[in-house]
Amino acid sequence: MTRKFITLSASMLALTALSGCGSSGVFDRERPDEFAVGRAAPLTVPADLSTLPAPQPGAPRPQEGETKAAMLEAMFGAPKQ
């Protein structure tokens, strides 16, 4: 009797654990197209490093800026002047 109980309990536990492995739409979702991804241009080093601007202490970093303005510029282009 104990052996049947253990076998039945183990099989019920296995069925319960594997019930989450059913098709829930995770594998049926739309995947991104890996061939549509653009590649960024490679980084280049200037021929003469003295042409680079000198760093200014306390000045804001050039890559930091207003995020919203950068997003709008990326989406719609630079504003007309």
C-alpha positions in Angstrom: 0.0 0.0 0.0 2.8 2.4 0.8 4.6 1.6 -2.4 1.5 2.4 -4.4 1.0 5.7 -2.5 4.6 6.7 -3.2 4.3 5.9 -6.9 1.0 7.7 -7.2 2.3 10.7 -5.3 5.5 10.8 -7.5 3.5 10.6 -10.7 1.0 13.3 -9.6 4.0 15.5 -8.6 5.6 14.9 -12.0 2.4 15.7 -13.9 1.9 18.8 -11.9 5.4 20.0 -12.5 5.3 19.2 -16.2 1.9 20.9 -16.7 3.7 24.3 -16.9 5.7 23.0 -19.9 2.7 23.1 -22.2 2.2 25.5 -25.1 1.5 28.8 -23.5 2.3 31.0 -26.4 5.9 31.7 -25.4 7.2 29.7 -28.4 4.5 31.0 -30.7 5.4 34.6 -30.4 6.8 36.8 -33.2 10.6 36.9 -33.1 12.8 39.8 -34.4 14.4 39.4 -37.8 18.2 39.0 -37.2 18.9 40.0 -40.8 17.1 43.3 -40.4 19.5 44.6 -37.7 21.9 47.3 -38.9 25.5 47.3 -38.0 27.2 50.3 -36.5 30.2 51.8 -38.2 33.5 50.7 -36.7 35.3 53.0 -34.3 38.1 55.0 -35.8 41.1 56.7 -34.3 41.9 60.2 -35.6 45.2 60.5 -37.4 46.4 63.3 -35.2 45.3 63.2 -31.5 46.1 66.9 -31.0 43.0 67.8 -33.1 40.8 66.5 -30.3 39.3 69.2 -28.0 40.9 69.6 -24.6 38.8 68.4 -21.7 37.3 71.2 -19.6 37.0 70.5 -15.8 33.4 70.6 -14.7 32.0 70.8 -18.2 29.1 68.4 -19.0 30.0 65.3 -20.9 29.3 65.4 -24.6 27.3 62.2 -24.7 25.1 63.4 -21.8 22.3 65.6 -22.8 18.5 66.0 -22.8 17.1 62.5 -23.5 13.8 63.8 -24.8 15.4 66.1 -27.3 17.7 63.3 -28.5 14.8 60.9 -28.9 12.7 63.5 -30.9 15.7 64.3 -33.1 16.3 60.6 -33.8 12.7 60.0 -34.6 11.9 63.1 -36.7 15.3 64.5 -37.6 16.9 67.8 -36.6 14.6 70.8 -36.3 14.5 73.2 -39.3 16.5 76.4 -39.0 
